């Protein structure tokens, strides 16, 4: 039997025929629609056809994939489903969302197994978003950093402002116009730290800007994070633990003006102050300056009033003194006149007593002086006698009278034998004369 004969006897199917049979079997067994819970992945839109292609995945709590299926949302469905979903959830229809979708099961002989989406329940995604936001908030609270930025005292004069936003954002222009053209003419000094406010890099972009500001934090009073305008569906990037953690622990007070009316993001919740729009942030800063200006005016008025009261009080006091001065002077003169009269009557007695006292003191001093001088002169006389006796006993004449002699050579006293030589002429002095000799 040849190979060709064996091939003809078998019932062989082409791959497309087999795939069609699989398709028919699936359609027969799963003919209706199904609500499926899954997570979106690799969401992309075909620019020419408008169809949306994605993958639905299911993950184990540990994070590993346990199921994956290709999905399709045809353009007619996608054009109505996408804006409906984003309006209801405030979230861009993108990868990483937990969704509840109504699908039909399809199997194509060329493209394989897939799920065709015909409807979506946004409340399921909302619930997951709320749960995820609540988990972030609880984690911040557990870490003890949720209220740190709110606890920072807001500066009395918030004039040096670090602005974190996109330079092309309409909200940034509104903020600057409102701030720099304030009616009171307050001076504000702003520095822009440009960041991305749309897309997947918003979180990392803002964190990088905060790190730059932190390097020069002594140059700023506050930080404002502005967005302004744009779709509400792009707010999910502000529900981020890393971004919230950086902002919560930032050493300067942070004011947010992300530009939405609906729900507060996690970033709004941990910021020092949350305002609805960039313009509202500018008004908030101007209002703080107004408060400080009012306090200064109040203090000025207080000082003025206190000074006026003080001057009035002292003026009244001086007027009172001026009115009383003549009587006070007259009274004082009369009092001193009486005192002088009393002193005049007592003066002879007082003078006599003073003179007697001083005479007694003088007699005492004279007696003590005489005694002191007598003692002093006696001591000095004895000292002179002792000195005279010492000098006399130390003189050469006194020594010679004791039997000693002095030997002189050339008029100088000889103290040692070694100073004398043969034929030297010497003089020997006695108490009663001299003898001249020659050494031989």
Secondary structure as UniProt FT lines:
FT   HELIX           3..9
FT   HELIX           15..29
FT   STRAND          33..45
FT   TURN            47..49
FT   STRAND          52..59
FT   TURN            61..62
FT   STRAND          65..73
FT   HELIX           75..89
FT   TURN            95..96
FT   STRAND          98..108
FT   TURN            109..111
FT   STRAND          112..120
FT   HELIX           122..142
FT   TURN            143..144
FT   TURN            146..151
FT   STRAND          160..165
FT   TURN            167..168
FT   HELIX           170..180
FT   TURN            183..184
FT   STRAND          189..194
FT   TURN            200..201
FT   HELIX           202..215
FT   HELIX           217..219
FT   STRAND          222..226
FT   TURN            232..233
FT   HELIX           235..238
FT   HELIX           241..248
FT   STRAND          253..257
FT   HELIX           266..270
FT   STRAND          273..275
FT   HELIX           278..394
FT   HELIX           396..401
FT   TURN            402..403
FT   STRAND          406..409
FT   TURN            410..411
FT   STRAND          412..413
FT   HELIX           417..419
FT   TURN            422..423
FT   STRAND          425..430
FT   TURN            431..432
FT   STRAND          433..438
//
